[in-house]
Amino acid sequence: MQVMQISDFKSNLSEVISNIDAMPISITQNGSEQAVLMSKHEYDRMMDTMYMLKIVSLGKKQIEEGKTYSLDEAVKIAADAAEDEA
């Protein structure tokens, strides 16, 4: 990850934004990393990954709690939901 001081970031804002697809940039202030700038595409990918990990975690928790369905039960639930939407 590229590291950039906030003063350099401010003075080169247009150039930084136009080249942001390459990699995220860590922005420092007084020598301490304060923010990360990334492209919209990378942000969307990160959010998609986080969403999928959350779903997997929820699924594991439900399995541990015994909140599971047989295949036949799951198919019936899905079919009933599809009928309700129609």
Secondary structure as GFF3:
##gff-version 3
##sequence-region A 1 86
A	DSSP	beta_strand	2	5	.	.	.	ID=ss1
A	DSSP	alpha_helix	6	11	.	.	.	ID=ss2
A	DSSP	alpha_helix	13	18	.	.	.	ID=ss3
A	DSSP	beta_strand	25	29	.	.	.	ID=ss4
A	DSSP	beta_strand	32	37	.	.	.	ID=ss5
A	DSSP	alpha_helix	40	64	.	.	.	ID=ss6
A	DSSP	alpha_helix	71	85	.	.	.	ID=ss7
###
